[in-house]
Amino acid sequence: MNLFKSTIVYSFILTATLIFSSCTKHEVEVKPVEIKPIHITIDINIKVDRALDDFFGDLDDVQAE
């Protein structure tokens, strides 16, 4: 009978330990994210030069003739 009581007591202690050790609390702190503007400079001179060459190229051809 003594073995039976000690088995019950040990199993109760083991069960209580497992139950209470699995109860955890986690907190996650979310900090605000700072978003800064991005300045982008695109050089479009090449496209403009090509467009002007195409436009004025026709005029140059007419003057050359």
C-alpha angles and dihedrals in degrees: 000000000000091000090052093053093047090049090052092047093049093046090050091050091047092048092047091049092051093046096048095041091056092056103090133157122218127187124195118198114213113202121199115258117231113223115198125194118254119222114211124186116196119193108218098169092111093058092046092048091051092048091049091047090052092047098044093034089073090051092049090051090052092049092047092057 
